[in-house]
């Protein structure tokens, strides 16, 4: 998603977050920490930043969400990787996948 008139928008990686185990019955929200704005989909290097988070969250068995407005969609990291066109993410999480 590239804006034709170079309007700046939040980097796409900022819309992803994982639920990370934080004890036996509690979970902690972990974000990518991105607060960058860009005229493109990703701030420079932030596609790689999200890949790293997806792999780490996937190996830990975390559920990953993407927020768009007031709606959050959740699925596994491998599924997000495939959806984003990064099959290597799924392979790094589970080589048998």
Secondary structure, DSSP 4 states (H G I P E B T S, - for coil): ---TT---EE-GGGGEEEEEE-SSS-EEEEE-----EESSSS-TTHHHHHHHHHHHHHHTT-EEEEEETTEEEEEEHHHHHHHTT-HHHHHHH-TT-
